[in-house]
């Protein structure tokens, strides 16, 4: 599974719209959408912010298996 797909799944699992996530990540919706489509990549700081916002484990971005969507506590 590609990084963009994981980012989209993480956002959806967090119950955030594209616009809500973009606002909280301090980016714009078209840019976030490009990440999710695999047409661009977030910086490492943006990726860290997405992991915190979506409340998923950091490893969900890099593992090849299905990402764990268990909320962090």
Secondary structure by P-SEA (a helix, b strand, c coil): ccaaaaaaaaaaaacccaaaaaaaacccaaaaaaaaaccccccaaaaaaaaaaaccccccccccccccccccc
